[in-house]
Amino acid sequence: MPEHVSILQFLGVGVLVLAGFVWLAVLARILRRHRFDSVLRRPAQPLGALPGQTDAGPHEETVELTPAERDAFAGLVRQFSEDRG
């Protein structure tokens, strides 16, 4: 034991190392048990806490443009493409 280290410091390091090993052992046991349980669980089984999904999504909306609106849109596209180039 080094001269400049008190007995309490020396024992404190030992206690921390022992607590670390206990923590690792408990963590390994929890992870091993969780892995084993997840293998046994059937993936097709739905979770009870989550609501079921609806089959229908939002409806698509389409609008026919008039020729003037198409020309205006084409003009905007040309204007923005000239700014980039």
C-alpha positions, 0 to 999 in steps of 0.5 A, a space after each residue: 500500500 502506498 504511503 500517501 494513501 489513507 486506509 479509507 481511500 484504499 478501501 473506497 477504491 475497493 468498494 467502487 471496484 466491487 460495486 462496478 463488478 456487481 453492476 456489470 453482473 446485474 446488467 448482463 443478467 438483465 440483458 440476457 433475460 430480455 434477449 431470451 424474452 424477446 425471442 419467445 415473444 411472437 412479432 405478430 402479436 399487437 401491442 395493447 397500448 397502441 391504437 390500431 392504424 387506419 387503412 385510409 390515408 388522406 385523399 389526394 386532391 387535384 385541380 385542373 389549371 386554366 391555360 393562363 394559370 399554366 402559362 403563369 406557372 411556366 413563367 415562374 419556373 423559367 424565372 427561378 431556373 434563370 436565377 439558379 443558372 
